[in-house]
Amino acid sequence: MFSRFFKRKKPAKEQNKSGLSHGILVFDNTSEVIKAEKLIKEQGFCIKVKGPPPEIRTGCDLVIEFPLIEQLNIKRLLETNKVHVEQIIPVKDHLLKPVDLYSSRDYGDYLMVRAANMKITVEKASRTVVNISGGGCPDVPFLARELIGIKLGEGPQPRELGHTLCGYALELAYEEIKRLC
Amino acid sequence: MSEILDARGLSCPQPVLMTLEKIKQLGKGELTVRVDTQASRENVSRAVQKQGWTVEEIKEENDEFSLVVKKE
């Protein structure tokens, strides 16, 4: 009868003994992030590409958040494949929390998703891309020309067309808007 | 007489969405879209062309653009 008063509090999921659950991998440049993301995902680890926490002043505009429990495996995997990690940082307080790359805005018949520096807007009813903006990379006009008018899931994806940070960010936005639409 | 759509002061993608709504409503004819950034100028031009409209003229004055778009 009293057992419910003495219920042990369940430990938070995926936390290790020190109370840390995630860490972030900081890289020198975006192409290392893209390489690392591909390698780690291929091995089935659950990771997320995010923006660096404001306190991190080194590295590039993207970091990879990973389960801390897999630190050794991921470190070994990247070393074997010669992907250089600038820093591995356990996320222990809110200041070191990586920033979510995504934001979205509903415009009624249209939905816009932003990932890092790129925005994609889709007409919800037809799932057709109506606008691509943001960036500052030379391939943005090309990406816009190729993708506007295309339905999500049909035709080329940004990753097949662009090779810059903007192309990569647009791919993230594209995947997110596909999930939302 | 061309209809005028004032999308100045709005950030992307709002000028594009307003323009798409307007041309959908008009069906055909002539529309002048006023924007105040280079990015909006390019995005609106691209969006209307994808809808089968043509950009007849772009006037630039004091960092603002007036795009005359048309469909016969």
gemmi code that builds the backbone of each chain (N, CA, C; Angstrom):
import gemmi

chains = {
    "A": [
        ("MET", (0.814, -1.215, 0.000), (0.000, 0.000, 0.000), (0.853, 1.273, 0.000)),
        ("PHE", (1.980, 1.186, 0.853), (2.818, 2.379, 0.918), (3.865, 2.418, -0.184)),
        ("SER", (3.870, 1.328, -0.934), (4.962, 1.222, -1.911), (5.022, 2.419, -2.864)),
        ("ARG", (3.836, 2.953, -3.189), (3.847, 4.051, -4.148), (4.516, 5.312, -3.592)),
        ("PHE", (4.571, 5.412, -2.224), (5.228, 6.588, -1.630), (6.751, 6.462, -1.683)),
        ("PHE", (7.203, 5.234, -1.817), (8.654, 5.007, -1.777), (9.218, 4.624, -3.134)),
        ("LYS", (8.447, 4.938, -4.155), (8.905, 4.580, -5.506), (10.213, 5.276, -5.811)),
        ("ARG", (11.157, 4.489, -6.264), (12.435, 5.090, -6.633), (12.275, 5.892, -7.917)),
        ("LYS", (12.862, 7.037, -7.908), (12.770, 7.879, -9.109), (13.558, 7.226, -10.238)),
        ("LYS", (12.914, 7.115, -11.383), (13.599, 6.483, -12.516), (14.733, 7.377, -13.008)),
        ("PRO", (15.901, 6.804, -13.279), (16.974, 7.649, -13.825), (16.609, 8.129, -15.213)),
        ("ALA", (17.059, 9.336, -15.534), (16.767, 9.856, -16.872), (17.393, 8.940, -17.909)),
        ("LYS", (16.689, 8.786, -19.007), (17.160, 7.898, -20.072), (18.517, 8.309, -20.606)),
        ("GLU", (19.317, 7.356, -20.899), (20.595, 7.545, -21.582), (21.616, 8.372, -20.804)),
        ("GLN", (21.390, 8.595, -19.511), (22.392, 9.363, -18.769), (23.418, 8.409, -18.185)),
        ("ASN", (24.671, 8.817, -18.179), (25.674, 7.974, -17.545), (25.787, 8.343, -16.075)),
        ("LYS", (26.766, 7.730, -15.348), (26.841, 7.914, -13.892), (27.059, 9.373, -13.487)),
        ("SER", (27.753, 10.120, -14.303), (28.029, 11.511, -13.935), (26.863, 12.444, -14.285)),
        ("GLY", (25.779, 11.864, -14.798), (24.615, 12.691, -15.128), (24.684, 13.276, -16.526)),
        ("LEU", (25.712, 12.932, -17.285), (25.844, 13.468, -18.640), (25.254, 12.477, -19.623)),
        ("SER", (24.568, 12.965, -20.621), (23.998, 12.034, -21.587), (24.555, 12.235, -22.987)),
        ("HIS", (24.893, 13.473, -23.310), (25.356, 13.755, -24.665), (26.673, 14.502, -24.673)),
        ("GLY", (27.334, 14.384, -25.775), (28.552, 15.148, -25.969), (28.484, 15.786, -27.341)),
        ("ILE", (29.386, 16.700, -27.609), (29.421, 17.261, -28.963), (30.806, 17.122, -29.564)),
        ("LEU", (30.804, 16.882, -30.841), (32.040, 16.796, -31.609), (32.203, 18.112, -32.353)),
        ("VAL", (33.358, 18.735, -32.156), (33.622, 20.011, -32.821), (34.668, 19.765, -33.911)),
        ("PHE", (34.402, 20.320, -35.077), (35.297, 20.100, -36.225), (35.837, 21.424, -36.748)),
        ("ASP", (36.939, 21.326, -37.490), (37.557, 22.524, -38.075), (36.702, 23.113, -39.179)),
        ("ASN", (36.136, 22.246, -39.996), (35.376, 22.760, -41.152), (34.180, 21.873, -41.465)),
        ("THR", (33.305, 22.425, -42.299), (32.036, 21.764, -42.593), (32.201, 20.437, -43.321)),
        ("SER", (33.214, 20.357, -44.185), (33.336, 19.104, -44.930), (33.689, 17.950, -43.997)),
        ("GLU", (34.415, 18.241, -42.895), (34.700, 17.192, -41.908), (33.408, 16.768, -41.203)),
        ("VAL", (32.526, 17.745, -40.950), (31.241, 17.434, -40.293), (30.425, 16.498, -41.186)),
        ("ILE", (30.387, 16.834, -42.466), (29.579, 16.049, -43.411), (30.126, 14.620, -43.503)),
        ("LYS", (31.472, 14.509, -43.592), (32.109, 13.187, -43.654), (31.795, 12.394, -42.388)),
        ("ALA", (31.977, 13.048, -41.242), (31.770, 12.370, -39.958), (30.319, 11.934, -39.801)),
        ("GLU", (29.380, 12.812, -40.172), (27.961, 12.482, -40.026), (27.634, 11.214, -40.820)),
        ("LYS", (28.146, 11.167, -42.049), (27.869, 10.025, -42.931), (28.430, 8.733, -42.307)),
        ("LEU", (29.697, 8.811, -41.883), (30.344, 7.629, -41.303), (29.617, 7.136, -40.050)),
        ("ILE", (29.298, 8.066, -39.162), (28.694, 7.675, -37.883), (27.289, 7.105, -38.106)),
        ("LYS", (26.534, 7.751, -39.005), (25.174, 7.258, -39.268), (25.206, 5.877, -39.926)),
        ("GLU", (26.190, 5.686, -40.798), (26.307, 4.373, -41.452), (26.487, 3.251, -40.437)),
        ("GLN", (27.116, 3.600, -39.298), (27.338, 2.591, -38.258), (26.135, 2.468, -37.318)),
        ("GLY", (25.096, 3.235, -37.594), (23.851, 3.109, -36.832), (23.787, 3.895, -35.541)),
        ("PHE", (24.763, 4.770, -35.287), (24.699, 5.581, -34.066), (23.676, 6.700, -34.255)),
        ("CYS", (23.018, 7.034, -33.150), (21.988, 8.065, -33.216), (22.619, 9.429, -32.906)),
        ("ILE", (22.777, 10.240, -33.920), (23.422, 11.542, -33.741), (22.589, 12.633, -34.394)),
        ("LYS", (22.894, 13.886, -34.050), (22.195, 15.015, -34.671), (23.203, 16.090, -35.016)),
        ("VAL", (23.064, 16.683, -36.189), (23.888, 17.837, -36.536), (23.198, 19.072, -35.984)),
        ("LYS", (23.943, 19.876, -35.243), (23.353, 21.081, -34.631), (24.284, 22.271, -34.788)),
        ("GLY", (23.842, 23.388, -34.297), (24.693, 24.572, -34.264), (25.540, 24.524, -33.010)),
        ("PRO", (26.728, 25.101, -33.012), (27.574, 25.050, -31.816), (27.000, 25.893, -30.681)),
        ("PRO", (27.249, 25.476, -29.435), (26.798, 26.314, -28.323), (27.509, 27.660, -28.376)),
        ("PRO", (26.869, 28.710, -27.867), (27.492, 30.040, -27.947), (28.864, 30.105, -27.270)),
        ("GLU", (29.087, 29.238, -26.282), (30.360, 29.281, -25.546), (31.534, 28.701, -26.328)),
        ("ILE", (31.231, 27.926, -27.352), (32.310, 27.298, -28.126), (32.776, 28.288, -29.188)),
        ("ARG", (34.001, 28.687, -29.099), (34.476, 29.721, -30.026), (35.445, 29.178, -31.075)),
        ("THR", (35.626, 27.863, -31.071), (36.487, 27.286, -32.113), (35.623, 26.450, -33.051)),
        ("GLY", (36.241, 25.955, -34.106), (35.524, 25.060, -35.009), (34.639, 25.799, -35.991)),
        ("CYS", (33.784, 25.026, -36.680), (32.954, 25.617, -37.733), (31.531, 25.845, -37.228)),
        ("ASP", (30.608, 26.111, -38.156), (29.238, 26.484, -37.783), (28.343, 25.308, -37.401)),
        ("LEU", (28.874, 24.106, -37.500), (28.065, 22.930, -37.194), (28.815, 22.017, -36.221)),
        ("VAL", (28.071, 21.369, -35.345), (28.667, 20.354, -34.472), (27.795, 19.103, -34.557)),
        ("ILE", (28.332, 17.991, -34.046), (27.534, 16.761, -34.015), (27.269, 16.400, -32.557)),
        ("GLU", (25.994, 16.246, -32.219), (25.635, 15.811, -30.874), (25.534, 14.292, -30.884)),
        ("PHE", (26.161, 13.651, -29.910), (26.178, 12.179, -29.900), (25.933, 11.669, -28.479)),
        ("PRO", (25.483, 10.401, -28.337), (25.308, 9.850, -26.995), (26.682, 9.594, -26.375)),
        ("LEU", (26.910, 10.146, -25.214), (28.243, 10.095, -24.604), (28.735, 8.668, -24.389)),
        ("ILE", (27.793, 7.784, -24.200), (28.131, 6.383, -23.964), (28.892, 5.772, -25.159)),
        ("GLU", (28.707, 6.381, -26.327), (29.359, 5.863, -27.546), (30.644, 6.620, -27.893)),
        ("GLN", (31.133, 7.418, -26.961), (32.283, 8.276, -27.273), (33.476, 7.496, -27.835)),
        ("LEU", (33.841, 6.408, -27.146), (35.029, 5.662, -27.584), (34.847, 5.072, -28.964)),
        ("ASN", (33.668, 4.496, -29.189), (33.405, 3.871, -30.495), (33.439, 4.903, -31.623)),
        ("ILE", (32.812, 6.039, -31.366), (32.749, 7.078, -32.404), (34.130, 7.670, -32.650)),
        ("LYS", (34.878, 7.889, -31.566), (36.235, 8.447, -31.697), (37.107, 7.500, -32.525)),
        ("ARG", (36.997, 6.209, -32.208), (37.795, 5.209, -32.932), (37.406, 5.179, -34.414)),
        ("LEU", (36.099, 5.234, -34.663), (35.602, 5.203, -36.043), (36.157, 6.382, -36.853)),
        ("LEU", (36.141, 7.547, -36.252), (36.613, 8.735, -36.972), (38.126, 8.701, -37.164)),
        ("GLU", (38.828, 8.233, -36.154), (40.296, 8.127, -36.279), (40.675, 7.157, -37.395)),
        ("THR", (39.986, 6.028, -37.417), (40.270, 5.013, -38.446), (40.062, 5.601, -39.842)),
        ("ASN", (39.061, 6.473, -39.970), (38.747, 7.043, -41.282), (39.390, 8.411, -41.511)),
        ("LYS", (40.333, 8.735, -40.631), (41.121, 9.970, -40.765), (40.277, 11.247, -40.813)),
        ("VAL", (39.227, 11.258, -40.007), (38.435, 12.491, -39.876), (38.880, 13.158, -38.578)),
        ("HIS", (39.391, 14.359, -38.698), (39.959, 15.028, -37.533), (38.886, 15.747, -36.713)),
        ("VAL", (38.823, 15.374, -35.428), (37.888, 16.048, -34.506), (38.694, 17.069, -33.716)),
        ("GLU", (38.241, 18.295, -33.747), (38.932, 19.380, -33.044), (38.781, 19.227, -31.518)),
        ("GLN", (37.548, 18.973, -31.078), (37.280, 18.813, -29.641), (36.103, 17.869, -29.435)),
        ("ILE", (36.144, 17.148, -28.299), (34.965, 16.371, -27.879), (34.562, 16.935, -26.525)),
        ("ILE", (33.332, 17.440, -26.445), (32.923, 18.143, -25.221), (31.658, 17.515, -24.640)),
        ("PRO", (31.721, 17.074, -23.374), (30.483, 16.584, -22.751), (29.546, 17.765, -22.479)),
        ("VAL", (28.259, 17.561, -22.743), (27.292, 18.655, -22.532), (26.853, 18.604, -21.073)),
        ("LYS", (27.440, 19.461, -20.242), (27.103, 19.358, -18.814), (26.240, 20.506, -18.301)),
        ("ASP", (26.159, 21.578, -18.985), (25.217, 22.620, -18.550), (24.596, 23.296, -19.769)),
        ("HIS", (23.618, 24.151, -19.500), (22.852, 24.715, -20.617), (23.707, 25.584, -21.539)),
        ("LEU", (24.788, 26.135, -21.004), (25.632, 26.992, -21.847), (26.342, 26.186, -22.939)),
        ("LEU", (26.532, 24.917, -22.631), (27.226, 24.094, -23.627), (26.267, 23.312, -24.502)),
        ("LYS", (24.999, 23.565, -24.346), (24.010, 22.846, -25.171), (24.078, 23.322, -26.609)),
        ("PRO", (24.209, 22.393, -27.555), (24.199, 22.839, -28.946), (22.846, 23.429, -29.331)),
        ("VAL", (22.876, 24.307, -30.281), (21.666, 25.021, -30.687), (20.960, 24.236, -31.781)),
        ("ASP", (19.640, 24.145, -31.673), (18.897, 23.445, -32.722), (19.016, 24.218, -34.028)),
        ("LEU", (19.291, 23.503, -35.089), (19.501, 24.158, -36.381), (18.193, 24.571, -37.044)),
        ("TYR", (17.101, 23.966, -36.606), (15.841, 24.149, -37.331), (14.907, 25.155, -36.695)),
        ("SER", (14.200, 25.867, -37.531), (13.036, 26.606, -37.062), (12.027, 26.562, -38.204)),
        ("SER", (10.753, 26.665, -37.874), (9.765, 26.628, -38.953), (8.724, 27.708, -38.724)),
        ("ARG", (8.072, 28.104, -39.799), (7.016, 29.111, -39.690), (5.880, 28.761, -40.637)),
        ("ASP", (4.688, 28.819, -40.088), (3.517, 28.481, -40.868), (2.919, 29.755, -41.468)),
        ("TYR", (2.785, 29.786, -42.788), (2.180, 30.950, -43.465), (0.816, 30.583, -44.047)),
        ("GLY", (0.072, 29.765, -43.353), (-1.247, 29.374, -43.855), (-1.139, 28.267, -44.886)),
        ("ASP", (-1.236, 28.636, -46.159), (-1.128, 27.626, -47.216), (0.309, 27.169, -47.425)),
        ("TYR", (1.244, 27.872, -46.819), (2.662, 27.585, -47.037), (3.383, 27.308, -45.717)),
        ("LEU", (4.437, 26.512, -45.794), (5.260, 26.229, -44.620), (6.712, 26.517, -44.965)),
        ("MET", (7.385, 27.211, -44.070), (8.796, 27.505, -44.283), (9.616, 26.818, -43.198)),
        ("VAL", (10.696, 26.170, -43.588), (11.633, 25.590, -42.621), (13.000, 26.199, -42.866)),
        ("ARG", (13.631, 26.593, -41.772), (14.973, 27.129, -41.866), (15.915, 26.137, -41.197)),
        ("ALA", (17.024, 25.820, -41.840), (18.079, 25.020, -41.216), (19.361, 25.809, -41.381)),
        ("ALA", (19.951, 26.188, -40.279), (21.156, 27.027, -40.283), (20.897, 28.265, -41.131)),
        ("ASN", (21.617, 28.418, -42.245), (21.495, 29.661, -43.017), (20.558, 29.544, -44.222)),
        ("MET", (19.835, 28.440, -44.346), (19.001, 28.253, -45.543), (17.527, 28.067, -45.196)),
        ("LYS", (16.666, 28.618, -46.067), (15.214, 28.480, -45.876), (14.602, 27.807, -47.104)),
        ("ILE", (13.643, 26.943, -46.840), (12.875, 26.347, -47.944), (11.396, 26.549, -47.621)),
        ("THR", (10.615, 26.922, -48.627), (9.178, 27.132, -48.420), (8.402, 26.261, -49.394)),
        ("VAL", (7.373, 25.642, -48.868), (6.602, 24.677, -49.650), (5.119, 25.023, -49.565)),
        ("GLU", (4.415, 24.854, -50.682), (2.958, 24.968, -50.655), (2.434, 23.654, -50.079)),
        ("LYS", (1.706, 23.748, -48.968), (1.347, 22.534, -48.228), (0.471, 21.578, -49.041)),
        ("ALA", (-0.525, 22.111, -49.729), (-1.488, 21.243, -50.417), (-0.813, 20.404, -51.504)),
        ("SER", (0.072, 21.035, -52.270), (0.684, 20.306, -53.391), (2.072, 19.767, -53.035)),
        ("ARG", (2.610, 20.137, -51.867), (3.971, 19.777, -51.427), (5.023, 20.250, -52.443)),
        ("THR", (4.714, 21.390, -53.091), (5.629, 21.919, -54.108), (6.527, 23.002, -53.505)),
        ("VAL", (7.800, 22.949, -53.840), (8.743, 23.962, -53.360), (8.451, 25.270, -54.093)),
        ("VAL", (8.213, 26.343, -53.324), (7.929, 27.629, -53.973), (9.040, 28.655, -53.760)),
        ("ASN", (9.886, 28.419, -52.767), (10.984, 29.379, -52.565), (12.147, 28.737, -51.833)),
        ("ILE", (13.349, 29.158, -52.246), (14.599, 28.769, -51.585), (15.327, 30.083, -51.350)),
        ("SER", (15.741, 30.335, -50.129), (16.484, 31.581, -49.909), (17.489, 31.412, -48.790)),
        ("GLY", (18.314, 32.429, -48.657), (19.354, 32.407, -47.628), (20.698, 32.090, -48.243)),
        ("GLY", (21.643, 31.815, -47.385), (22.921, 31.328, -47.881), (23.989, 32.364, -48.044)),
        ("GLY", (24.339, 32.635, -49.275), (25.495, 33.471, -49.550), (26.550, 32.648, -50.264)),
        ("CYS", (26.206, 31.394, -50.597), (27.146, 30.543, -51.344), (26.844, 30.700, -52.840)),
        ("PRO", (27.835, 30.450, -53.685), (27.625, 30.661, -55.121), (26.589, 29.739, -55.755)),
        ("ASP", (26.316, 28.605, -55.117), (25.383, 27.668, -55.760), (23.919, 27.884, -55.368)),
        ("VAL", (23.616, 28.879, -54.531), (22.214, 29.066, -54.102), (21.264, 29.372, -55.276)),
        ("PRO", (21.631, 30.295, -56.190), (20.708, 30.526, -57.323), (20.469, 29.254, -58.139)),
        ("PHE", (21.511, 28.474, -58.315), (21.372, 27.220, -59.060), (20.444, 26.260, -58.317)),
        ("LEU", (20.659, 26.118, -57.010), (19.805, 25.223, -56.214), (18.349, 25.665, -56.293)),
        ("ALA", (18.133, 26.988, -56.208), (16.769, 27.511, -56.268), (16.146, 27.196, -57.624)),
        ("ARG", (16.903, 27.433, -58.677), (16.373, 27.199, -60.027), (15.978, 25.730, -60.219)),
        ("GLU", (16.814, 24.834, -59.679), (16.561, 23.404, -59.871), (15.415, 22.875, -59.008)),
        ("LEU", (15.222, 23.477, -57.834), (14.274, 22.880, -56.880), (12.898, 23.532, -56.858)),
        ("ILE", (12.816, 24.813, -57.230), (11.505, 25.470, -57.199), (10.601, 24.855, -58.264)),
        ("GLY", (9.400, 24.538, -57.842), (8.455, 23.904, -58.765), (8.435, 22.392, -58.645)),
        ("ILE", (9.398, 21.834, -57.883), (9.482, 20.374, -57.722), (8.699, 19.960, -56.470)),
        ("LYS", (8.029, 18.819, -56.541), (7.312, 18.319, -55.369), (8.286, 17.596, -54.447)),
        ("LEU", (8.062, 17.713, -53.145), (8.932, 17.041, -52.187), (8.939, 15.543, -52.461)),
        ("GLY", (10.125, 14.973, -52.466), (10.236, 13.527, -52.687), (10.303, 13.154, -54.151)),
        ("GLU", (10.053, 14.116, -55.039), (10.168, 13.849, -56.483), (11.320, 14.703, -57.001)),
        ("GLY", (12.037, 14.217, -57.953), (13.143, 15.011, -58.495), (14.362, 14.967, -57.601)),
        ("PRO", (15.354, 15.786, -57.918), (16.620, 15.714, -57.179), (16.507, 16.298, -55.767)),
        ("GLN", (17.387, 15.848, -54.901), (17.463, 16.403, -53.538), (18.638, 17.378, -53.500)),
        ("PRO", (18.592, 18.329, -52.589), (19.680, 19.317, -52.530), (21.068, 18.692, -52.442)),
        ("ARG", (21.190, 17.565, -51.714), (22.524, 16.974, -51.546), (23.100, 16.461, -52.873)),
        ("GLU", (22.205, 16.177, -53.828), (22.692, 15.705, -55.132), (23.117, 16.880, -56.002)),
        ("LEU", (22.687, 18.078, -55.631), (22.937, 19.245, -56.483), (24.013, 20.182, -55.947)),
        ("GLY", (24.052, 20.362, -54.633), (24.957, 21.370, -54.080), (26.058, 20.752, -53.252)),
        ("HIS", (27.198, 21.420, -53.213), (28.338, 20.862, -52.483), (28.913, 21.852, -51.476)),
        ("THR", (28.172, 22.907, -51.200), (28.656, 23.905, -50.242), (27.915, 23.729, -48.921)),
        ("LEU", (28.276, 24.554, -47.946), (27.559, 24.540, -46.674), (26.077, 24.828, -46.898)),
        ("CYS", (25.781, 25.734, -47.851), (24.382, 26.068, -48.140), (23.638, 24.846, -48.680)),
        ("GLY", (24.297, 24.096, -49.561), (23.681, 22.892, -50.113), (23.392, 21.889, -49.008)),
        ("TYR", (24.336, 21.786, -48.095), (24.182, 20.851, -46.982), (23.044, 21.300, -46.051)),
        ("ALA", (23.048, 22.598, -45.708), (21.994, 23.132, -44.824), (20.630, 22.986, -45.490)),
        ("LEU", (20.594, 23.194, -46.808), (19.331, 23.064, -47.543), (18.840, 21.619, -47.518)),
        ("GLU", (19.762, 20.687, -47.583), (19.391, 19.274, -47.494), (18.724, 18.988, -46.135)),
        ("LEU", (19.307, 19.554, -45.075), (18.724, 19.360, -43.740), (17.318, 19.964, -43.691)),
        ("ALA", (17.177, 21.168, -44.256), (15.871, 21.827, -44.265), (14.874, 21.021, -45.096)),
        ("TYR", (15.338, 20.502, -46.216), (14.494, 19.712, -47.119), (13.960, 18.469, -46.396)),
        ("GLU", (14.857, 17.772, -45.687), (14.449, 16.557, -44.966), (13.438, 16.906, -43.865)),
        ("GLU", (13.683, 18.024, -43.203), (12.797, 18.432, -42.106), (11.410, 18.815, -42.642)),
        ("ILE", (11.375, 19.538, -43.750), (10.075, 19.967, -44.279), (9.318, 18.768, -44.861)),
        ("LYS", (10.054, 17.802, -45.370), (9.429, 16.568, -45.870), (8.761, 15.837, -44.701)),
        ("ARG", (9.449, 15.856, -43.565), (8.913, 15.195, -42.370), (7.656, 15.931, -41.875)),
        ("LEU", (7.650, 17.245, -41.998), (6.542, 18.041, -41.462), (5.333, 18.102, -42.388)),
        ("CYS", (5.572, 17.971, -43.688), (4.476, 18.151, -44.657), (3.694, 16.871, -44.902)),
    ],
    "B": [
        ("MET", (-4.111, 49.190, -66.816), (-3.418, 49.726, -65.632), (-2.909, 48.560, -64.768)),
        ("SER", (-1.614, 48.605, -64.461), (-0.999, 47.513, -63.712), (-1.371, 47.588, -62.228)),
        ("GLU", (-1.682, 46.439, -61.650), (-1.933, 46.394, -60.197), (-0.592, 46.507, -59.478)),
        ("ILE", (-0.603, 47.045, -58.269), (0.655, 47.205, -57.542), (0.607, 46.406, -56.240)),
        ("LEU", (1.683, 45.646, -56.029), (1.805, 44.878, -54.783), (3.030, 45.399, -54.048)),
        ("ASP", (2.826, 45.918, -52.867), (3.937, 46.484, -52.112), (4.440, 45.463, -51.091)),
        ("ALA", (5.617, 44.889, -51.368), (6.186, 43.888, -50.453), (7.472, 44.420, -49.818)),
        ("ARG", (7.597, 45.738, -49.775), (8.794, 46.334, -49.168), (8.764, 46.130, -47.653)),
        ("GLY", (9.941, 45.921, -47.099), (10.039, 45.776, -45.644), (9.736, 44.375, -45.139)),
        ("LEU", (9.402, 43.490, -46.059), (9.100, 42.115, -45.637), (10.288, 41.206, -45.915)),
        ("SER", (10.481, 40.224, -45.030), (11.623, 39.323, -45.241), (11.164, 38.064, -45.959)),
        ("CYS", (12.118, 37.404, -46.563), (11.845, 36.188, -47.318), (11.238, 35.125, -46.417)),
        ("PRO", (10.270, 34.363, -46.826), (9.726, 34.263, -48.181), (8.457, 35.102, -48.407)),
        ("GLN", (8.162, 36.049, -47.528), (6.865, 36.742, -47.621), (6.616, 37.457, -48.953)),
        ("PRO", (7.594, 38.188, -49.526), (7.317, 38.821, -50.824), (6.937, 37.792, -51.902)),
        ("VAL", (7.599, 36.631, -51.849), (7.293, 35.578, -52.839), (5.885, 35.043, -52.623)),
        ("LEU", (5.540, 34.781, -51.385), (4.220, 34.207, -51.096), (3.097, 35.185, -51.452)),
        ("MET", (3.321, 36.468, -51.144), (2.312, 37.477, -51.497), (2.140, 37.557, -53.011)),
        ("THR", (3.281, 37.497, -53.713), (3.227, 37.578, -55.182), (2.509, 36.361, -55.763)),
        ("LEU", (2.821, 35.187, -55.228), (2.172, 33.968, -55.736), (0.664, 34.025, -55.522)),
        ("GLU", (0.264, 34.496, -54.358), (-1.169, 34.619, -54.075), (-1.830, 35.587, -55.053)),
        ("LYS", (-1.132, 36.705, -55.304), (-1.695, 37.751, -56.169), (-1.831, 37.255, -57.617)),
        ("ILE", (-0.794, 36.579, -58.108), (-0.894, 36.151, -59.517), (-1.903, 35.001, -59.679)),
        ("LYS", (-2.048, 34.235, -58.603), (-3.060, 33.175, -58.630), (-4.448, 33.826, -58.741)),
        ("GLN", (-4.618, 34.887, -57.993), (-5.894, 35.615, -57.969), (-6.158, 36.308, -59.317)),
        ("LEU", (-5.089, 36.870, -59.896), (-5.266, 37.601, -61.166), (-5.440, 36.659, -62.363)),
        ("GLY", (-4.719, 35.554, -62.323), (-4.782, 34.616, -63.470), (-3.903, 35.055, -64.613)),
        ("LYS", (-4.113, 36.285, -65.081), (-3.272, 36.865, -66.126), (-3.337, 38.384, -66.032)),
        ("GLY", (-2.526, 39.047, -66.854), (-2.518, 40.510, -66.818), (-1.152, 41.042, -66.425)),
        ("GLU", (-1.156, 42.215, -65.806), (0.109, 42.850, -65.466), (0.113, 43.230, -63.980)),
        ("LEU", (1.243, 43.013, -63.347), (1.371, 43.306, -61.918), (2.727, 43.948, -61.660)),
        ("THR", (2.736, 44.971, -60.826), (4.005, 45.569, -60.405), (4.250, 45.182, -58.951)),
        ("VAL", (5.404, 44.539, -58.714), (5.747, 44.119, -57.354), (6.886, 44.995, -56.861)),
        ("ARG", (6.691, 45.625, -55.706), (7.741, 46.490, -55.155), (8.432, 45.770, -53.998)),
        ("VAL", (9.758, 45.640, -54.094), (10.549, 44.997, -53.034), (11.763, 45.877, -52.724)),
        ("ASP", (12.409, 45.582, -51.601), (13.535, 46.442, -51.251), (14.827, 45.683, -50.944)),
        ("THR", (14.920, 44.447, -51.391), (16.212, 43.752, -51.280), (16.499, 43.031, -52.591)),
        ("GLN", (17.795, 42.849, -52.810), (18.250, 42.129, -53.998), (17.721, 40.685, -53.976)),
        ("ALA", (17.760, 40.084, -52.772), (17.312, 38.682, -52.641), (15.831, 38.567, -53.007)),
        ("SER", (15.016, 39.509, -52.540), (13.583, 39.457, -52.857), (13.371, 39.645, -54.354)),
        ("ARG", (14.152, 40.541, -54.937), (14.043, 40.782, -56.384), (14.267, 39.473, -57.148)),
        ("GLU", (15.344, 38.766, -56.765), (15.653, 37.502, -57.463), (14.609, 36.430, -57.176)),
        ("ASN", (14.213, 36.332, -55.906), (13.260, 35.277, -55.533), (11.898, 35.480, -56.184)),
        ("VAL", (11.449, 36.737, -56.225), (10.144, 37.014, -56.845), (10.222, 36.744, -58.353)),
        ("SER", (11.324, 37.177, -58.978), (11.477, 36.934, -60.428), (11.402, 35.442, -60.729)),
        ("ARG", (12.146, 34.668, -59.939), (12.187, 33.227, -60.157), (10.805, 32.606, -59.954)),
        ("ALA", (10.132, 33.035, -58.887), (8.829, 32.440, -58.557), (7.801, 32.707, -59.653)),
        ("VAL", (7.757, 33.944, -60.176), (6.726, 34.243, -61.187), (7.029, 33.513, -62.499)),
        ("GLN", (8.320, 33.418, -62.828), (8.678, 32.722, -64.074), (8.272, 31.250, -64.022)),
        ("LYS", (8.420, 30.654, -62.823), (8.000, 29.248, -62.667), (6.493, 29.088, -62.851)),
        ("GLN", (5.762, 30.176, -62.671), (4.303, 30.128, -62.826), (3.870, 30.532, -64.235)),
        ("GLY", (4.837, 30.716, -65.118), (4.505, 31.049, -66.503), (4.354, 32.539, -66.772)),
        ("TRP", (4.720, 33.377, -65.812), (4.680, 34.822, -66.018), (6.057, 35.286, -66.486)),
        ("THR", (6.111, 36.441, -67.140), (7.419, 36.958, -67.556), (7.721, 38.251, -66.808)),
        ("VAL", (9.011, 38.460, -66.581), (9.417, 39.718, -65.946), (9.709, 40.686, -67.086)),
        ("GLU", (8.822, 41.655, -67.257), (8.926, 42.589, -68.390), (9.975, 43.661, -68.137)),
        ("GLU", (10.058, 44.096, -66.880), (10.930, 45.234, -66.582), (11.260, 45.250, -65.094)),
        ("ILE", (12.502, 45.648, -64.780), (12.857, 45.847, -63.368), (13.418, 47.255, -63.238)),
        ("LYS", (12.726, 48.088, -62.461), (13.212, 49.456, -62.253), (13.853, 49.531, -60.873)),
        ("GLU", (15.029, 50.167, -60.813), (15.711, 50.289, -59.526), (15.799, 51.758, -59.148)),
        ("GLU", (15.391, 52.061, -57.935), (15.472, 53.442, -57.468), (15.654, 53.453, -55.956)),
        ("ASN", (16.687, 54.128, -55.494), (16.992, 54.239, -54.054), (16.973, 52.877, -53.352)),
        ("ASP", (17.695, 51.920, -53.900), (17.783, 50.569, -53.318), (16.434, 49.848, -53.245)),
        ("GLU", (15.478, 50.292, -54.043), (14.202, 49.581, -54.115), (13.983, 49.133, -55.555)),
        ("PHE", (13.215, 48.082, -55.696), (12.999, 47.532, -57.040), (11.499, 47.434, -57.332)),
        ("SER", (11.161, 47.780, -58.567), (9.784, 47.565, -59.025), (9.831, 46.578, -60.173)),
        ("LEU", (9.235, 45.445, -59.978), (9.243, 44.402, -61.006), (7.895, 44.420, -61.716)),
        ("VAL", (7.933, 44.606, -63.019), (6.681, 44.547, -63.791), (6.600, 43.138, -64.370)),
        ("VAL", (5.604, 42.398, -63.914), (5.462, 41.013, -64.392), (4.155, 40.876, -65.153)),
        ("LYS", (4.160, 39.974, -66.117), (3.025, 39.930, -67.046), (2.700, 38.492, -67.496)),
        ("LYS", (1.449, 38.252, -67.725), (1.044, 37.001, -68.380), (-0.093, 37.340, -69.335)),
        ("GLU", (0.078, 36.931, -70.600), (-0.951, 37.258, -71.622), (-2.146, 36.325, -71.469)),
    ],
}
model = gemmi.Model(1)
for chain_id, residues in chains.items():
    chain = gemmi.Chain(chain_id)
    for i, (resn, *xyz) in enumerate(residues, 1):
        res = gemmi.Residue()
        res.name, res.seqid = resn, gemmi.SeqId(i, " ")
        for name, pos in zip(("N", "CA", "C"), xyz):
            atom = gemmi.Atom()
            atom.name, atom.element = name, gemmi.Element(name[0])
            atom.pos, atom.b_iso = gemmi.Position(*pos), 0.0
            res.add_atom(atom)
        chain.add_residue(res)
    model.add_chain(chain)
structure = gemmi.Structure()
structure.add_model(model)
structure.setup_entities()
